[in-house]
Amino acid sequence: MSYRLGVDVGGTFTDLILVDEKSGNIFTAKVPSTPEDSSIGVLNGIERVCRTANVNPNEISQVMHGTTVATNTILTGTGAKVGLVTTKGYKQVLQIARSYVPGGLGGWVIYNKSEPLAPLACTIEAEERTGANGKVVRQLKKPALKTELKRLKNENIEALTVSLVNSYANAKHEKEIGKVAKETLPGIPVSLSSDVVPEMQEYERTITTVANSYVRPKVATYVRSLQRKLTRKMKNVKLHILRSDGGMASSKVAESLPVNLLMSGPAGGVSGAVWVAKQAGFEDLLTFDMGGTSTDVALVQDGKARLRRETTVGDVTVRASSVDVRTVGAGGGSIAHVPELTGALRVGPESAGAEPGPSAYNKGGEAPTVTDANVVLGYLPTEVRLGGDMEIRRDLAEKSIKPIAKALGVSIKRAAAGIIDIVNENMYGALRLVSVEQGYDPRDFALIGFGGAGPLHANALGKLMNSWPVIIPPGPGVLCAYGDATTRVRDEASRTFIRTFSQTTVAEVAKIYAQLANQAEKTLEKEGVNKKDRTLSYEADIRYHGQGLLLTVNFDIKDLRKKGFDVIGDSFDEMHKQLFTFALDADKELVNLRAVAQGKSADISAGKVAKGSRAPSKTSQIGTSKVYMDGKDQVATLYDRSKLKSGNQVDGPAVVLEMDSTTVILSGHVGKVDTYGNILITPSA
């Protein structure tokens, strides 16, 4: 037998899902994360899930892993000391950047600009020049370059970036510098901008490649260490890492191009949500992933997650495709406080994290968190065992909330309700960013809630967004791991090609796309993906002539050949109207061309649950519990989700319990169980 393992490492818990590739049977596990070394938590989880499934680890053929190593490296500023080689005259490219200052007109007064990832002291200039047309204007002077590289060696750099002006048009000099650098700086990883992102705009290309170098040593160390540890347990296992765009990369590709992993963690959740929602018959949805530390939201249309060409982590923005996920510092571990100055309740972004965690976990935490508020309100009953064995302490939760209640002059329950209201508003704002502010009506979308804390808040978010039904999938706490397990190998190739539609021909553009497609497919070929299992898609970054803004248009290459540039031009106009309410009667201009190659999706079927009547069976009802809802005490029925059947309707107020998460169904709402075990929450008729 052969098994596929999905692993998602979060700030608080590490989630695992084991899939029998033949039968489709699924086994899950949730273990505490180990921030000091994520691989420890991964191995602990593998041991637990294999024990639960009674599976020999040697039967696992593939491990699909979503990781936050690259993300955390940038957020914590613990990356490599990076050296940078640029064209003479462009030494300050990172310092000048785009001269962008966030905030209002006076933002510059309080804005503290972070130090560039490659310091000026470690930046050298190469005497060379390539024109925008790709012709060499000035040959590279290698002797002077070698002298400067030796100086960088004395600076003890740990990684090197080469980013030359116009290298996207001709990479000859970058490749030459790469060879010289490997001779002069043995053992130092070298990243070439023409390999990482061969597109125009020297700052964006440089910062992206520098970020790649910055996280590369740490990611490589982690991936190699994990691969080594996995091989000891599982002889012939293949390790894949989830990319920011929702595709999979081999461990070797992940090591060399880690800048594509910056949104690896959140992408897994969106991939899992898309797969589950399709089974339930929904292709337009808002995804809501609430964990212990943060909440990630995204919009999915026609079964495809929206992608963006930029990825932002902290104050670093790089040009790398990623699922359009917006993150807010609102999670189960978010800490509530009342500043003396304002006397107003605040929640987050500080988090109790995995250690010590919320007070209710009884692991030494004392700060009042969102989880503690849910415990006080009865939404997270003491009957719950997180991860299957972690006890919930209501008395400790009440003790932590008491100072908040005292500061506000209200009861403990009202203080807890206030904490929940504020954190819900924070997440509501994030959902509006991906829907209303992008020209979409949230009423046209279902809302899928997952993550360890997502189902606790999903019903309330559905009310705020007016998005129905609210979908709670089976095993919502491990859905990110599900996404890791079900995603497919992906790679892309791009090229800058600045032409107005009238300055080129369909034949010329189609020829370039054929070359890009061949380049993207090489990665899949190395991964052993059969040609018949590969799919190709095509994108173009387009703007009105003279405009700075770019919009990415997806299209069918056959339609382009048949109908001409109107295919992509009309799509661009529609996108522009949706975002800005108007389109211009102006020439359109191609800027970047891109081909995307993907392997076959994992052939995993969704498990169906047994049919039942409208009323849940008595055996599914654990009992009742007091909850504080709508400003008053109410009695909620507690249900064991594993015993609910297809067709059952759960009337609110109710709390549905399972190993990895807890679902709250508010009063005035009903949760219907579908064929696949999803709970579909809607307002009561």
C-alpha positions in Angstrom: 0.0 0.0 0.0 1.1 3.6 -0.6 0.2 6.6 1.5 0.5 10.4 0.9 1.1 12.6 4.0 0.2 16.3 4.2 1.9 18.4 6.9 1.1 21.9 7.9 3.2 23.7 10.6 1.4 26.5 12.3 2.4 28.9 15.0 0.5 26.9 17.7 -0.2 23.4 16.2 1.3 21.1 13.6 -1.5 19.4 11.6 -1.1 16.1 9.6 -3.3 14.2 7.3 -2.5 10.7 6.0 -4.2 9.6 2.8 -4.4 6.0 1.5 -3.9 6.6 -2.2 -5.8 3.5 -3.1 -8.9 3.6 -0.9 -9.0 7.3 -0.1 -9.2 6.6 3.6 -8.0 9.5 5.7 -6.3 9.7 9.1 -5.5 13.0 10.9 -3.4 14.2 13.8 -2.7 17.4 15.6 0.3 18.0 17.8 1.9 21.1 19.4 4.3 22.9 17.2 8.0 23.1 18.2 9.1 26.7 17.3 12.8 25.9 18.2 12.9 23.2 15.5 9.8 22.6 13.4 11.0 19.2 12.2 10.6 17.9 15.8 6.9 18.6 15.7 6.6 17.1 12.2 8.2 13.8 13.4 6.0 13.8 16.5 3.0 14.2 14.3 4.1 11.4 11.9 4.5 9.0 14.8 1.1 9.8 16.1 -0.8 9.7 12.8 0.9 6.4 11.9 0.0 4.9 15.3 -3.6 6.1 14.8 -3.8 4.6 11.3 -1.8 1.5 12.2 0.5 2.2 9.3 4.2 1.5 8.9 6.0 4.8 8.1 7.8 3.0 5.3 4.5 2.8 3.5 4.5 6.6 3.1 5.8 7.5 -0.4 5.3 11.3 -0.4 5.4 14.0 2.2 3.7 17.3 1.1 4.8 20.0 3.5 3.6 23.6 3.9 6.2 25.6 5.8 6.6 29.0 7.4 10.5 28.9 7.7 11.0 31.4 4.8 8.3 33.7 6.2 9.5 33.7 9.7 13.1 34.3 8.6 12.1 37.6 7.1 9.7 38.6 9.9 12.4 37.9 12.6 15.3 39.4 10.6 17.4 36.2 11.0 18.4 35.6 7.4 21.8 35.3 5.8 24.3 38.1 5.4 23.8 38.9 1.7 26.2 40.3 -0.8 24.9 42.0 -3.9 26.5 42.5 -7.3 24.8 45.2 -9.5 25.7 47.3 -12.5 28.1 50.2 -11.9 26.0 53.3 -11.0 23.2 51.3 -9.4 24.8 50.5 -6.1 22.0 52.2 -4.1 19.1 50.4 -5.9 17.8 48.9 -2.6 18.2 52.1 -0.6 16.4 54.2 -3.2 13.7 51.5 -3.8 10.5 53.2 -5.0 10.7 56.0 -2.4 7.4 54.7 -1.0 6.4 55.9 2.5 3.3 54.2 3.9 0.6 56.2 5.7 -0.8 59.7 5.1 0.9 62.8 3.9 2.9 63.1 7.0 3.8 59.4 7.1 7.4 60.2 6.7 7.6 61.8 10.1 7.1 58.5 12.0 8.2 56.0 9.3 11.2 54.0 10.3 12.6 52.5 7.2 14.0 49.0 7.7 17.6 48.2 6.7 17.8 46.6 3.3 18.3 42.8 3.2 21.6 43.3 1.5 23.6 46.1 3.3 25.4 48.8 1.3 28.7 47.7 2.7 28.2 44.3 1.1 27.2 45.7 -2.3 29.7 45.9 -5.2 29.4 47.2 -8.7 30.3 45.3 -11.9 31.7 47.3 -14.8 29.4 46.1 -17.6 26.2 47.3 -19.4 23.5 45.6 -21.4 20.9 47.7 -23.2 17.1 47.3 -22.9 17.1 45.6 -26.3 19.5 42.9 -25.0 22.6 44.1 -26.8 25.8 44.3 -24.8 26.9 47.9 -24.6 30.0 47.4 -22.4 31.7 44.0 -21.8 32.2 42.7 -18.3 35.6 43.4 -16.7 36.3 40.2 -14.8 39.6 41.2 -13.1 38.0 44.1 -11.3 35.1 41.9 -10.4 37.3 39.2 -8.8 39.0 41.9 -6.6 35.6 43.1 -5.4 34.3 39.5 -4.8 37.4 38.8 -2.6 36.5 41.9 -0.5 33.0 40.4 0.0 34.6 37.2 1.1 36.3 39.2 3.9 32.9 40.6 4.9 31.9 37.0 5.7 28.8 37.0 3.5 26.6 33.9 3.6 24.8 34.3 0.2 25.3 36.3 -3.0 22.8 38.0 -5.3 23.6 39.1 -8.8 21.2 41.5 -10.3 22.3 43.6 -13.3 20.4 46.2 -15.2 18.4 44.8 -18.2 19.6 41.2 -17.4 16.0 40.1 -18.1 16.7 40.9 -21.8 20.2 39.2 -21.9 21.5 37.1 -19.0 25.0 36.7 -20.4 26.9 38.8 -17.9 24.9 37.5 -14.9 25.9 33.9 -15.8 29.5 35.0 -16.3 29.5 36.6 -12.8 27.9 33.5 -11.4 30.7 31.3 -12.7 33.4 33.7 -11.3 31.6 33.9 -7.9 31.5 30.1 -7.5 35.3 30.0 -8.1 36.1 33.0 -5.8 33.5 32.2 -3.1 33.3 28.4 -2.9 30.4 27.2 -0.8 28.4 30.4 -1.0 25.0 30.0 -2.7 24.6 32.4 -5.7 21.2 33.6 -6.9 20.9 35.2 -10.3 18.0 37.6 -11.0 17.7 36.2 -14.5 16.9 32.8 -13.0 14.7 34.0 -10.1 12.5 36.6 -11.9 13.5 37.5 -15.5 11.3 40.5 -15.7 11.7 44.3 -16.1 12.0 46.9 -13.3 15.4 46.6 -11.7 14.3 47.3 -8.1 11.6 44.7 -8.0 13.9 42.1 -9.7 16.7 43.0 -7.3 14.7 42.9 -4.0 13.1 39.6 -5.1 16.5 38.0 -5.8 18.0 39.4 -2.6 15.1 38.0 -0.6 15.8 34.7 -2.2 19.4 34.8 -1.0 18.4 36.1 2.4 16.2 33.1 3.3 18.1 30.5 1.2 20.6 29.2 3.7 18.0 28.8 6.5 15.5 27.1 4.2 18.1 24.8 2.7 19.3 23.8 6.2 15.7 23.1 7.3 14.7 21.2 4.1 17.9 19.0 4.2 17.5 18.3 7.9 13.9 17.3 7.4 14.7 15.2 4.4 17.4 13.4 6.4 15.1 12.7 9.3 12.3 11.5 7.1 14.6 9.2 5.2 15.6 7.6 8.5 12.0 6.8 9.2 10.8 6.2 5.6 13.3 4.8 3.2 12.0 5.9 -0.2 10.0 9.0 0.7 9.9 12.1 -1.6 9.6 15.5 0.1 7.7 18.3 -1.6 7.3 21.8 -0.3 4.2 23.9 -1.0 4.7 27.1 -3.0 3.1 30.4 -2.4 0.9 30.0 -5.5 -0.6 26.7 -4.3 1.6 24.4 -6.3 4.3 21.9 -5.2 8.0 22.1 -5.6 10.6 19.4 -5.0 12.9 19.8 -2.1 15.8 20.7 -4.4 13.8 23.4 -6.2 12.6 24.7 -2.8 16.2 25.0 -1.6 17.3 27.0 -4.7 14.2 29.2 -5.1 12.8 29.7 -1.5 11.4 33.1 -2.4 8.5 31.2 -3.9 7.7 29.7 -0.4 7.0 32.9 1.5 3.2 32.2 1.6 3.6 28.4 1.7 1.5 28.0 4.9 -1.6 30.0 3.9 -1.6 28.6 0.4 -2.2 25.1 1.8 -5.4 26.1 3.5 -6.8 27.7 0.3 -6.0 24.6 -1.7 -7.7 22.4 0.8 -10.8 24.7 0.9 -11.1 24.7 -2.9 -11.0 20.9 -3.0 -13.6 20.4 -0.2 -15.9 23.1 -1.5 -15.9 21.5 -5.0 -17.1 18.3 -3.5 -19.9 20.1 -1.8 -20.9 21.9 -5.1 -19.6 25.4 -4.4 -17.0 27.1 -6.6 -17.4 30.7 -5.5 -16.3 31.1 -1.9 -14.5 33.2 0.7 -12.0 31.2 2.7 -11.5 31.9 6.4 -8.6 30.2 8.1 -8.2 31.1 11.8 -5.4 29.5 13.7 -3.8 30.2 17.1 -1.7 33.2 15.9 -3.3 34.7 12.8 -6.2 34.6 10.4 -5.8 34.2 6.6 -8.6 35.0 4.2 -8.8 34.7 0.4 -11.4 34.8 -2.5 -12.0 31.8 -4.8 -14.0 32.2 -8.0 -15.0 29.4 -10.4 -13.0 27.0 -8.3 -9.7 28.9 -8.7 -8.0 31.0 -6.0 -7.1 34.5 -7.1 -3.4 34.9 -7.5 -1.3 38.1 -7.3 2.1 38.8 -8.8 3.5 40.2 -5.5 4.0 38.7 -2.1 4.4 40.8 0.9 5.9 39.7 4.2 6.3 42.4 6.8 7.6 45.4 4.9 9.3 43.3 2.2 7.4 43.0 -1.1 8.8 40.6 -3.7 7.7 39.7 -7.2 6.6 36.1 -6.8 3.2 34.6 -7.6 1.1 33.8 -4.5 -2.4 33.1 -3.6 -4.1 36.4 -2.8 -4.2 35.8 0.9 -4.7 38.6 3.4 -3.5 38.0 6.9 -4.5 39.8 10.2 -3.0 39.2 13.6 -6.2 37.7 15.0 -6.1 34.1 16.3 -7.1 32.0 19.2 -4.0 33.1 21.0 -4.5 36.8 20.4 -4.1 38.7 23.6 -6.8 41.2 24.9 -5.8 44.3 26.8 -7.2 47.7 27.9 -4.7 50.5 27.5 -4.7 53.0 30.4 -4.6 55.9 28.1 -7.8 55.1 26.1 -9.6 52.7 28.4 -10.8 50.9 25.2 -10.6 47.2 24.7 -8.0 46.0 22.2 -7.3 42.5 20.8 -4.0 41.4 19.2 -1.8 41.4 17.3 0.3 40.0 20.2 -0.2 36.3 20.6 0.3 33.8 23.4 1.6 31.4 20.7 2.3 27.7 21.3 4.3 28.4 24.5 2.8 29.2 26.9 -0.5 29.4 25.0 -3.9 30.6 26.3 -4.6 30.4 30.0 -7.2 27.7 29.5 -4.6 25.3 28.2 -2.9 25.2 31.7 0.6 25.4 30.3 1.6 28.5 32.2 -0.1 31.2 30.2 -1.9 33.9 32.1 -2.8 36.5 29.5 -6.4 36.8 28.4 -6.8 35.5 24.9 -9.6 34.9 22.4 -9.6 31.2 23.2 -10.1 32.0 26.9 -13.0 34.3 25.9 -14.6 31.4 23.9 -14.2 29.1 27.0 -15.9 31.7 29.3 -18.8 32.1 26.8 -19.3 28.3 26.7 -18.4 28.1 23.0 -15.4 26.0 23.8 -16.8 23.6 26.4 -14.5 21.8 28.9 -15.7 18.5 27.2 -13.3 19.4 24.3 -9.9 17.7 24.2 -7.7 19.7 21.9 -5.6 17.4 19.7 -7.4 14.5 21.4 -5.7 14.9 24.8 -5.3 18.6 25.9 -7.6 19.5 28.8 -9.5 22.8 28.8 -9.7 24.7 32.2 -12.6 27.1 32.5 -11.5 28.4 35.9 -8.2 29.6 34.5 -9.9 31.2 31.5 -12.2 33.2 33.8 -9.3 34.2 36.0 -7.5 35.6 32.9 -10.5 37.6 31.7 -11.3 39.0 35.1 -8.8 42.0 34.9 -10.3 42.9 31.5 -13.8 42.9 33.0 -12.6 45.0 35.9 -11.0 47.6 33.6 -14.2 47.9 31.6 -16.5 47.8 34.5 -18.6 44.9 33.2 -19.2 41.2 34.0 -16.7 38.6 32.9 -19.1 37.2 30.3 -19.7 40.6 28.8 -16.0 41.3 28.7 -15.5 37.9 26.9 -18.3 38.8 24.5 -16.6 42.1 23.8 -13.3 40.3 23.0 -15.1 38.0 20.5 -16.9 41.0 18.9 -13.7 42.9 18.3 -11.7 39.9 16.9 -14.7 39.2 14.6 -14.6 42.8 13.3 -10.9 42.5 12.7 -11.4 39.4 10.5 -14.5 41.0 8.8 -12.2 43.9 7.7 -9.8 41.4 6.1 -12.6 39.6 4.3 -13.8 42.9 2.9 -10.3 43.5 1.5 -10.5 40.4 -0.7 -14.1 40.9 -1.7 -15.7 44.3 -1.6 -12.5 46.2 -2.3 -11.8 44.0 -5.3 -15.2 44.6 -6.8 -16.9 41.5 -5.6 -20.2 41.2 -3.7 -19.7 38.9 -0.7 -23.4 37.9 -0.9 -22.5 35.9 -4.1 -20.0 33.8 -2.2 -20.2 31.0 0.3 -17.9 31.2 3.3 -15.8 28.2 4.3 -14.4 28.3 7.9 -11.4 26.1 8.9 -8.3 26.1 11.1 -8.3 25.2 14.7 -10.4 28.3 15.7 -12.2 29.1 12.4 -15.4 27.1 13.0 -15.9 28.9 16.4 -16.2 32.2 14.6 -17.4 31.2 11.1 -21.1 31.6 11.8 -20.6 35.1 13.2 -18.5 36.1 10.1 -21.2 34.7 7.8 -23.7 37.1 9.5 -21.3 40.1 9.1 -20.6 39.3 5.4 -24.0 38.0 4.6 -22.3 35.1 2.9 -24.2 31.8 2.9 -23.9 29.0 3.4 -21.1 28.9 5.9 -19.3 25.6 5.2 -17.5 23.7 8.0 -15.6 20.8 6.4 -14.8 17.6 8.2 -11.5 17.9 10.0 -11.4 21.7 9.7 -8.5 22.0 12.0 -6.3 20.0 9.6 -7.6 21.4 6.3 -4.3 23.1 5.5 -2.6 19.8 5.7 -5.4 18.4 3.5 -4.5 21.1 0.9 -0.8 20.1 1.1 -1.8 16.5 0.5 -4.1 17.2 -2.5 -2.1 19.8 -4.4 0.0 19.2 -7.5 3.5 20.0 -8.9 3.7 23.4 -10.5 6.2 25.7 -12.2 6.1 28.8 -14.3 8.4 30.6 -16.8 8.1 34.3 -17.7 9.6 36.9 -20.0 9.3 40.6 -20.4 8.0 41.5 -23.8 6.9 45.2 -24.0 4.9 45.7 -27.2 1.6 47.4 -28.0 -0.8 45.0 -29.7 -0.2 46.9 -33.0 3.6 46.5 -32.7 3.6 42.7 -32.7 1.7 39.7 -34.1 -0.1 36.8 -32.7 2.4 34.4 -34.3 5.4 36.2 -32.6 3.7 36.1 -29.2 2.6 32.4 -29.7 6.2 31.4 -30.5 7.4 33.0 -27.2 4.7 31.2 -25.3 5.8 27.9 -26.8 9.3 28.5 -25.6 8.1 29.4 -22.1 5.8 26.4 -21.9 8.8 24.1 -22.8 10.9 25.8 -20.1 8.1 25.4 -17.4 7.5 21.7 -18.4 11.2 20.8 -17.8 10.6 21.0 -14.0 7.7 18.6 -14.2 9.7 16.3 -16.4 12.4 16.1 -13.7 9.8 15.3 -11.2 8.7 12.3 -13.3 5.3 13.8 -14.2 4.1 12.1 -17.5 3.4 14.4 -20.4 -0.3 13.2 -20.5 -0.7 14.3 -16.9 0.6 17.8 -17.5 -1.6 20.9 -18.1 -0.5 24.3 -19.4 -2.0 27.6 -18.8 -1.1 31.1 -20.1 -1.0 34.6 -18.6 -0.2 38.1 -19.8 0.5 41.2 -17.8 -1.2 44.0 -19.7 -1.6 47.8 -19.3 -3.0 50.7 -21.3 -0.2 52.3 -23.2 1.5 54.9 -21.0 0.0 53.4 -17.8 2.1 52.1 -14.9 -0.5 49.7 -13.5 -0.4 46.1 -14.7 -3.3 43.6 -14.6 -2.8 39.8 -15.2 -5.1 38.2 -17.7 -5.5 34.4 -18.1 -6.4 33.0 -21.5 -6.6 30.0 -23.7 -3.7 29.9 -26.2 -6.0 28.3 -28.8 -8.4 31.3 -28.5 -5.5 33.7 -28.9 -4.4 32.0 -32.1 -8.0 31.8 -33.5 -9.4 35.2 -32.4 -6.3 37.4 -32.0 -5.5 39.9 -29.3 -9.1 40.9 -28.7 -9.3 37.8 -26.5 -7.0 39.2 -23.9 -7.8 42.8 -24.6 -11.5 42.4 -23.8 -10.7 40.5 -20.6 -8.4 43.3 -19.6 -11.1 45.9 -20.1 -13.5 43.8 -18.0 -11.0 43.5 -15.2 -10.3 47.2 -15.3 -14.0 48.0 -15.1 -14.5 45.7 -12.1 -11.6 47.2 -10.2 -12.0 50.9 -11.2 -15.5 51.2 -12.7 -14.2 52.3 -16.2 -12.2 51.2 -19.2 -10.1 53.4 -21.5 -10.3 53.7 -25.3 -6.5 53.4 -25.6 -3.9 51.1 -27.0 -3.2 48.1 -24.9 0.4 47.0 -24.2 1.8 43.6 -23.4 4.5 43.7 -20.6 5.2 40.2 -19.3 4.3 36.9 -20.8 4.0 33.8 -18.6 3.4 30.0 -19.1 2.4 27.8 -16.1 2.8 24.0 -16.1 1.0 21.8 -13.6 0.9 18.1 -12.9 -2.1 16.0 -12.3 -4.1 16.5 -9.1 -4.0 13.8 -6.5 -6.6 11.2 -7.1 -8.3 11.3 -3.7 -12.0 10.9 -3.4 -14.0 12.6 -0.6 -15.4 10.2 1.9 -19.2 10.0 2.3 -21.1 9.8 5.5 -24.0 7.5 6.3 -27.5 8.8 5.6 -29.7 9.8 8.5 -33.0 11.5 9.2 -33.6 15.2 9.7 -33.3 15.0 13.4 -29.8 13.9 14.7 -29.8 10.7 16.6 -29.8 10.7 20.4 -26.3 9.0 20.3 -24.9 12.1 18.6 -26.0 14.3 21.5 -23.4 14.5 24.2 -25.6 16.7 26.4 -26.3 20.4 27.0 -24.2 23.4 28.2 -24.8 27.0 29.1 -23.6 29.5 26.5 -23.6 33.3 26.6 -25.1 34.4 23.3 -27.0 37.5 22.1 -26.4 39.2 25.4 -28.0 36.5 27.5 -27.4 33.0 28.9 -28.8 30.2 26.7 -28.8 26.4 26.6 -26.9 24.9 23.7 -27.0 21.2 22.7 -23.6 19.6 22.4 -23.0 17.2 19.5 -20.4 14.6 18.6 -19.6 15.4 15.0 -18.4 11.8 14.3 -21.9 10.6 14.9 -23.8 13.1 12.7 -25.2 11.7 9.5 -26.0 13.1 6.1 -29.4 14.9 6.2 -29.2 15.8 9.9 -30.1 19.3 10.8 -28.6 20.9 13.9 -30.6 23.9 15.2 -28.8 26.6 17.0 -27.7 27.4 19.6 -25.5 24.3 19.4 -21.8 23.3 19.7 -20.4 20.5 17.5 -17.3 18.8 19.0 -14.6 16.9 17.1 -10.9 16.1 17.7 -9.3 19.1 15.9 -11.9 21.8 16.1 -15.2 23.0 17.6 -18.1 24.5 15.6 -20.5 27.0 17.0 -24.0 27.3 15.5 -25.6 30.5 16.7 -29.3 30.9 17.7 -31.5 31.6 14.7 -29.3 29.4 12.5 -29.3 25.8 11.4 -26.5 23.5 10.3 -27.3 20.9 7.7 -25.0 17.9 7.2 -24.4 17.1 3.5 -23.3 13.9 1.7 -19.6 14.4 2.5 -20.1 15.4 6.1 -19.8 19.1 5.6 -21.9 21.3 7.9 -23.7 23.9 5.9 -24.9 26.7 8.2 -27.7 29.1 7.1 -30.1 31.4 8.8 -33.2 29.5 10.0 -36.2 29.9 7.7 
